[in-house]
Amino acid sequence: MNTKDLAKLTTRLMAEKRRLEAERARLTDRSGNGSGELEMADYDVNHPADSGSELFDREKDLALIENVNSLLDQVNGALAKIASETYGICDVCGARIPEARLRALPYATMCVSCQSRYED
């Protein structure tokens, strides 16, 4: 991979990192402390539907935070690989990951063949 393409992918990864961090902050603010504990709002909980809706929304936000954290870990991993000059090498077989795959999914850690075996 040439330096220009690597710079473009680094820029994309940094932008994605900022986007994910902002999304995590937004979700954490919306769901309370983001610690995984579900705390109910201080309002009249006499109607069970209100409590159920609040609980559902909180659980949904926590699941979204977990997903964002996973994606953020993958993006940070790709940035670390760029820094260590191991970016674009399959974690499983050691082959080069095709540039087209990295352009489509810049935080890919496996070539298509190994990813297919992993998913099966």
HELIX and SHEET records of a PDB file:
HELIX    1   1 THR A    3  SER A   31  1                                  29    
HELIX    2   2 PRO A   48  ALA A   83  1                                  36    
HELIX    3   3 GLU A   99  ALA A  104  1                                   6    
HELIX    4   4 VAL A  112  GLU A  119  1                                   8    
END                                                                             
